[in-house]
Amino acid sequence: MPIHYEKRGRIVTITIDRPERRNALDLEHFGQLADAWVRFRDDDEAWVAILTGVGDVYCVGADLKSFIPIVTERADKLQAGESKVPQEGSAYTMAHSLIAVLRDGATLPDGTEFTLYKPVIAAINGICAAGGLEMMWNTDLRVCADTAWFQLAEPRRGLFPGGGSTVQSVRQLTWCHAMEVLLLADRIPAARAYDMGLVNRVVPRERVVDEARAIADTICLNGPLAVRACKQSAKESTFLPLREALANESRYSATVFMSDDAKEGLAAFREKRAPVWRGR
């Protein structure tokens, strides 16, 4: 299976393994990746996920030969609702591609909205371009190989980066840096990506996944309820005016402070031992 799912302790590693297409995703592989995210979301014993690729490519997004033609030829019908209907010969819908790239508000086949508030770390082992970069916006922490480069190439091909880049870039970077990504459509080396704030760390390629796991291990030292509440409050704040965002934060604060994990954290501190988190 080209999308591998490995769970080790509390940490899940999802690997895109399609080197013959430079880890590009067609409908089936978008669907498999979407399934992996739902599986991770629904597993109470899985606390952090790492996403990486094989070889010297992280992900170059949608397969230009098999996936993009569906979008360009049927854009109007997809917009009108066909995106929620399984495509001919497949169990997957075009909407699965939005779940695969962790798009907030994407609709699951059962009609519910997909959300994910567990932490996701991008272990960027190589080229991260087009939809691969658009997927990266929706990760929380990013470790990058020193040989990797980034490119939002859609404008270079006369296409629109419709996976969230025009929205996420201006929220995560300064305006000028966001426009550098969007309008130039040039390659961005790892060092430049770090300077722009696009990634957290740059390490030798052979250390990328190990570094991501070290970060995941550190996250797992923390109470899982507190971690998820922090991410959910932060994400939801981007959709709210300041006063509403602060009120929303207060609700999460109250919920976490009343949890068993909060009591355990304080008890562990007093007793000078490691806490045993229950996630409740």
Secondary structure, DSSP 8 states (H G I E B T S, - for coil): --EEEEEETTEEEEEE--GGGTT-B-HHHHHHHHHHHHHHHH-TT--EEEEEESTTEEE--B-TTTTHHHHHHHHHHHHTTGGGS--TT-S--TTHHHHHTT-TT-B-TTS-B----S-EEEEE-SEEETHHHHHHTT-SEEEEETT-EEE--GGGGT---TTTHHHHHHHHS-HHHHHHHHHH---EEHHHHHHHTS-SEEE-GGGHHHHHHHHHHHHTTS-HHHHHHHHHHHHHHTTS-HHHHHHHHHHHHHHHHTSHHHHHHHHHHHHTS-------
